[in-house]
Amino acid sequence: MAYSNIFYVLAAVLFILGIKKLSHPKTARNGNFIAASGMLIAILATLLSYGAIDLQMIFIGMIIGSIIGATFALKVEMTQMPQMVAIFNGFGGSASALVAAAEFLKTGDATTFTYSTIVISIFVGTLTFTGSFIAFGKLQGFISGQPIVFPGQQLINALFALALLATGFFIVQEPNQMNYFYGVIIISAILGITLTIPIGGADMPVVISLLNSYSGVAAAATGFVLMNNGLIISGALVGASGLILTNIMCKGMNRSLANVIFGAVGLEQESSQGGSEKQVTIKSYSTEEAAMIFDAAEKIIVVPGYGLAVAQAQHAVREVAEFLEGKDKQVLYAIHPVAGRMPGHMNVLLAEANIPYEQLKDLDEINPEFEDCDVALVLGANDVVNPAARHDTSSPIYGMPILDVDKSRTVIINKRTMNTGFAGIQNELFGFDNSIMVFGDAKDMLQQLLKDLKEL
């Protein structure tokens, strides 16, 4: 058993190095490989340290899991990556809860500490499972992306939380009473649903990173149940890194975590204009007219959004950028921390198209560049470029840091329709004097734009 702890320490070092490399798109692939190698070492050390294990069944399970994972990796499109991450978070939580439940059922006489950690693991794991699948349903469209709220919702959640605490206490005191055990599972499952349903689509990046953190906490708690140092270390790292990422996402929206969970951004809002949205007058241009604007520009900043991901237009935007760069024009990409539907969504999408990492600029780095930018090309982004966030105190996105595209000489906005973004509000940028709209699917528009540029 002593040597297994040495391997767990080695695995922990690889986990930390892997997480460090995951912080930048250029090193993320190697970081993923390093962290996966650490997990393989931890698994092998665990299997070798326990003698009474059916290794044949373990390896069959690993093979089946590998096949399922590889199938998902090959089949799932980039636009569905947030849904896949949500499901994986749920599976991670459920695995922890199942292991803890199995330990509870086979434990005859355990310490108060063991029963307490079992309750925590079942609670967090089950909540993560149901919450993740609600998030999946919202992302996939099975459940409305709008916040689903009802009167007294927070009071009901508080009562469920109190009931959970009471039930968990009774389990520790009377572990032979199975009704308390079932009660913890049921209440945890309901809480996962009721805590996630009120959260709107605009907050999905935060929810995904938070649920990822929960899955780590559940794994760490299960590590204490089994007294397995490797599981404790890996779970703690996932939980801590998930919380750090959640905090980054909250800062990217200038909101607290409590406000995300209870604020319900995305509800149908009444504006200060007596309940009706202020109408904006837009200027619609063709790709031929847009091509002439690009031809005269020297500095272009591309702002990718979820519309780009839906259209699978990352390769098309790279081709347009390469053509413009061939004419000695500077092209940069502005990445907002909550653009897309999960943390890092736009970075991964553009990296897939082999766009140079050096051209990907985060919000703080790119915002000063807009003041001397000739053209800002907004592809499917909405709330993250809405100037109302700066001045409209009645707006649900007020105070959220945005990309300052409106400071560019010309803003070319590509959308399929005039539908609102996840926050459910109209974007006043569309009516600005320096803004023009080019409607259509992002991929089709970019391909036509490239043809028009070549014909000039």
Buried (B, 14 or more C-beta within 10 A) or exposed (E): EEEBEEBBEBBBEBBBBBBEBBEEBEBBEEBEEBBEBBBEBBBEBBBEBEEEEEEEEEEEEEEEEEEEEEEEEEEBEBBBBBBBBBBBBBBBBBBBBBBBBEBBEEBEEBEEEBBBBBBBBBBBBBBBBBBBBBBBBBBBEEBEBBBBBEEEBEEBBEEBEEBBEEBBEBBBEEBEEEEBBEBBBBBBBBBBBBBBBBBBBBBBBBBBBBBBBBBBBBBBBBBBBBEBBBBBBBBBBBBBBBBEBBBBBBBBBBBEBEBBBBBBBBBEBEBEEEEEEEEBEBEEBEBBBBBEBBEEBEBBBBBBBBBBBBBBBBBBBBBBBEBBBEEEBBBBBBBBBBBBBBBBBBBBBBBEBEBBBEBBBEBEEBBEBBEEBBBBBBBBBBBBBBBBBBEBEEBBBEEBBBBBBBBBBBBBBBBBEEEBBBBBBBBBBBBBEBBBBBBBBBBBBBBBBBEBBEEE
